[in-house]
């Protein structure tokens, strides 16, 4: 199924001439796993009181979020066709004011994680058992707001909060964040490391968590490959924000088939 999701992402970016294919391919397996195995939601009632919250702090990977929301009934075929087109509700970054299922408007790195933490704290204060999940990029972990928020979450004992770090090596190009797991532990978080493209590993670690209202917050460091699934896109380089032409789109489809 994630191959089909990857095809849809490439088609959206090709048609609209907007989007980040490698970043979306890096996280689509994680987001799909969350919606398939973990999150409580009602696509017909996106603001359902008992829902779990998912916030894509790494907002430029929005293509991955959109195709998973579409798969689960939040978005229509027309919404996908109108991605980044005049009159459409889907832009290059999620907009909570018009995208069903988008819990926060993200894109400026370092903003989604604090928002998720604020929601988790609010739920804890109200005694509600909703869980909060947020997905960050490893490069985003160089933002000061990430570590300020990590301290707050640990101090407030937000056991209902789970952060997932898309560790695809982006940070290593300029300012490495290693040893990332040790840093999160030093800030008071429970840490797990998994293959971010392995559905079984992801589902296993999500199912092992306690999700208590007052406890240690959890971070899952997901080791991923930027552009995963298409060999000539994988890695760091010209494909970061490149739009595939018709021939390249056919090559993408061929590899994913």
C-alpha positions as CSV (number, residue, x, y, z in Angstrom):
1,X,0.0,0.0,0.0
2,X,2.8,2.5,0.7
3,X,4.0,2.0,-2.8
4,X,0.6,3.2,-4.0
5,X,0.8,6.1,-1.5
6,X,4.2,7.0,-2.9
7,X,2.8,6.9,-6.5
8,X,0.1,9.3,-5.4
9,X,2.5,11.7,-3.8
10,X,4.6,11.8,-7.0
11,X,1.5,12.4,-9.2
12,X,0.4,15.2,-6.9
13,X,3.7,16.9,-7.1
14,X,4.1,16.4,-10.8
15,X,0.6,17.8,-11.5
16,X,0.8,20.8,-9.2
17,X,4.5,21.6,-9.7
18,X,4.8,21.9,-5.9
19,X,6.0,19.7,-3.1
20,X,8.8,17.7,-1.4
21,X,8.9,14.1,-2.7
22,X,11.9,12.9,-0.7
23,X,10.7,14.3,2.6
24,X,7.3,12.8,2.0
25,X,8.7,9.4,1.1
26,X,10.9,9.5,4.3
27,X,7.8,9.7,6.6
28,X,4.9,8.1,4.7
29,X,5.5,4.7,6.2
30,X,5.4,6.1,9.8
31,X,2.2,8.2,9.2
32,X,0.5,5.2,7.5
33,X,1.4,3.0,10.4
34,X,0.0,5.5,12.9
35,X,-3.4,5.7,11.1
36,X,-3.5,2.0,10.4
37,X,-2.5,0.6,13.8
38,X,-2.4,3.3,16.5
39,X,-4.6,6.4,16.3
40,X,-8.2,6.6,17.4
41,X,-10.1,8.8,14.9
42,X,-13.4,9.3,13.0
43,X,-12.8,10.7,9.5
44,X,-16.5,11.7,9.3
45,X,-16.1,13.7,12.5
46,X,-12.5,15.0,12.5
47,X,-13.0,16.9,15.7
48,X,-14.4,13.9,17.6
49,X,-13.7,14.5,21.3
50,X,-12.2,11.1,21.9
51,X,-9.8,11.2,19.0
52,X,-6.0,11.0,19.3
53,X,-4.0,13.9,17.9
54,X,-1.4,13.7,15.2
55,X,0.7,16.8,14.3
56,X,3.2,16.8,11.5
57,X,5.7,19.2,12.9
58,X,7.8,18.5,9.8
59,X,5.2,20.3,7.7
60,X,7.0,20.2,4.3
61,X,6.3,16.4,4.3
62,X,2.6,17.3,3.9
63,X,2.2,15.1,0.8
64,X,2.6,12.0,3.0
65,X,0.0,13.3,5.4
66,X,-2.5,14.1,2.6
67,X,-2.3,10.7,0.9
68,X,-2.8,9.0,4.3
69,X,-5.8,11.3,5.2
70,X,-7.2,10.5,1.7
71,X,-6.8,6.7,2.3
72,X,-8.7,7.0,5.6
73,X,-11.6,9.1,4.3
74,X,-10.7,12.6,5.5
75,X,-10.1,13.9,2.0
76,X,-11.8,13.3,-1.4
77,X,-10.3,12.4,-4.7
78,X,-11.1,16.0,-5.8
79,X,-9.1,17.4,-2.8
80,X,-6.1,15.3,-4.0
81,X,-6.5,16.4,-7.6
82,X,-6.6,20.1,-6.5
83,X,-3.4,19.8,-4.4
84,X,-1.6,23.2,-4.5
85,X,-4.0,24.5,-7.1
86,X,-6.2,27.7,-6.9
87,X,-9.3,26.9,-4.9
88,X,-8.0,23.7,-3.4
89,X,-7.7,23.1,0.3
90,X,-4.3,21.4,0.2
91,X,-1.2,23.5,0.1
92,X,2.5,22.8,0.4
93,X,2.1,22.8,4.2
94,X,-0.8,21.7,6.3
95,X,-3.4,24.3,7.2
96,X,-5.6,23.4,10.1
97,X,-8.2,26.0,9.1
98,X,-9.2,24.1,5.9
99,X,-7.7,20.6,6.0
100,X,-9.9,18.0,7.8
101,X,-7.6,16.0,10.1
102,X,-4.8,18.5,10.2
103,X,-4.5,19.5,13.9
104,X,-2.0,22.3,13.4
105,X,-0.7,24.6,10.7
106,X,2.9,23.7,10.4
107,X,5.9,24.2,8.1
108,X,8.1,26.6,10.0
109,X,10.3,24.1,11.7
110,X,10.2,23.9,15.5
111,X,6.5,25.0,15.8
112,X,4.5,21.8,15.6
113,X,6.2,20.1,18.5
114,X,5.5,22.9,21.0
115,X,1.9,22.9,19.8
116,X,1.6,19.1,20.3
117,X,3.0,19.5,23.8
118,X,0.6,22.3,24.7
119,X,-2.3,20.0,23.6
120,X,-1.0,17.1,25.6
121,X,-0.7,19.3,28.7
122,X,-4.2,20.7,28.2
123,X,-5.6,17.2,27.9
124,X,-3.8,16.1,31.0
125,X,-5.1,19.1,33.0
126,X,-8.7,18.2,31.8
127,X,-8.1,14.5,32.8
128,X,-8.8,13.3,29.2
129,X,-7.2,10.2,27.9
130,X,-6.6,11.3,24.3
131,X,-3.0,10.7,23.1
132,X,-0.8,13.1,21.2
133,X,1.7,12.1,18.5
134,X,4.0,14.5,16.6
135,X,6.5,13.8,13.9
136,X,9.7,15.9,13.7
137,X,12.6,16.0,11.3
138,X,16.2,15.4,12.5
139,X,17.2,18.8,11.1
140,X,14.3,20.3,13.0
141,X,16.0,19.1,16.2
142,X,18.5,21.9,15.8
143,X,15.8,24.4,16.6
144,X,15.9,25.8,20.2
145,X,12.2,25.4,20.6
146,X,12.5,21.7,20.3
147,X,14.8,21.4,23.3
148,X,12.9,24.0,25.4
149,X,9.7,22.0,24.7
150,X,11.4,18.7,25.5
151,X,12.3,20.1,28.9
152,X,8.8,21.3,29.6
153,X,7.2,18.0,28.5
154,X,9.5,16.0,30.8
155,X,9.0,18.4,33.7
156,X,5.2,18.2,33.3
157,X,5.4,14.4,33.0
158,X,3.4,14.2,29.8
159,X,3.1,10.4,29.5
160,X,0.3,11.0,26.9
161,X,2.9,12.6,24.4
162,X,4.9,10.7,21.8
163,X,7.4,12.3,19.5
164,X,8.7,10.5,16.4
165,X,12.0,11.8,14.9
166,X,12.4,11.2,11.2
167,X,16.2,10.5,11.4
168,X,17.0,10.6,7.6
169,X,20.4,12.3,7.9
170,X,19.4,15.8,6.9
171,X,21.0,17.4,9.9
172,X,24.3,15.6,9.2
173,X,24.9,17.8,6.1
174,X,25.4,21.0,8.2
175,X,25.0,20.5,11.9
176,X,24.9,16.9,13.1
177,X,22.6,16.1,16.0
178,X,24.3,12.9,17.1
179,X,24.2,11.3,19.7
180,X,20.5,12.0,19.3
181,X,19.2,9.2,21.5
182,X,21.5,10.3,24.4
183,X,20.3,13.9,24.0
184,X,16.7,13.0,24.4
185,X,17.5,10.7,27.4
186,X,19.4,13.6,29.0
187,X,16.3,15.8,28.6
188,X,14.2,13.2,30.6
189,X,12.6,11.2,27.8
190,X,12.1,7.5,27.2
191,X,13.8,6.6,23.9
192,X,13.2,3.9,21.4
193,X,15.0,3.4,18.1
194,X,13.4,1.6,15.1
195,X,13.6,1.2,11.3
196,X,11.2,3.9,10.2
197,X,10.3,1.9,7.1
198,X,9.4,-1.3,8.9
199,X,5.7,-1.5,9.7
200,X,6.1,-4.3,12.2
201,X,8.8,-2.6,14.2
202,X,6.9,0.6,14.3
203,X,3.6,-1.1,15.3
204,X,5.4,-3.1,18.0
205,X,6.9,-0.1,19.7
206,X,3.7,1.9,19.6
207,X,1.7,-1.0,21.1
208,X,4.3,-1.4,23.9
209,X,3.8,2.1,25.3
210,X,1.7,2.8,28.4
211,X,0.2,6.2,27.4
212,X,-0.4,7.3,31.0
213,X,-1.6,10.8,31.7
214,X,1.3,11.4,34.1
215,X,4.6,9.7,33.2
216,X,7.7,9.9,31.1
217,X,7.2,11.2,27.6
218,X,8.4,9.0,24.8
219,X,10.5,9.7,21.7
220,X,10.8,7.2,18.9
221,X,13.9,7.8,16.7
222,X,12.9,6.4,13.3
223,X,16.0,5.6,11.1
224,X,14.8,6.4,7.6
225,X,16.1,7.1,4.1
226,X,15.2,10.4,2.4
227,X,13.3,9.6,-0.8
228,X,12.9,5.9,0.3
229,X,11.5,3.7,-2.5
230,X,12.9,5.2,-5.6
231,X,16.7,4.8,-6.1
232,X,17.4,8.0,-8.1
233,X,15.5,10.1,-5.5
234,X,17.0,8.5,-2.4
235,X,19.6,10.6,-0.5
236,X,20.3,14.3,-0.3
237,X,20.7,16.4,-3.4
238,X,18.8,17.9,-6.3
239,X,15.5,16.1,-5.6
240,X,14.8,17.9,-2.3
241,X,12.2,20.2,-4.0
242,X,12.5,19.0,-7.6
243,X,9.4,18.5,-9.7
244,X,9.5,15.4,-11.8
245,X,8.8,15.8,-15.5
246,X,6.6,13.3,-17.4
247,X,9.5,10.9,-18.1
248,X,10.8,11.0,-14.5
249,X,7.2,10.4,-13.2
250,X,7.1,7.3,-15.4
251,X,10.4,6.2,-14.0
252,X,9.1,6.7,-10.5
253,X,6.0,4.6,-11.2
254,X,8.2,1.9,-12.8
255,X,10.4,1.5,-9.7
256,X,7.4,1.5,-7.4
257,X,5.7,-1.2,-9.5
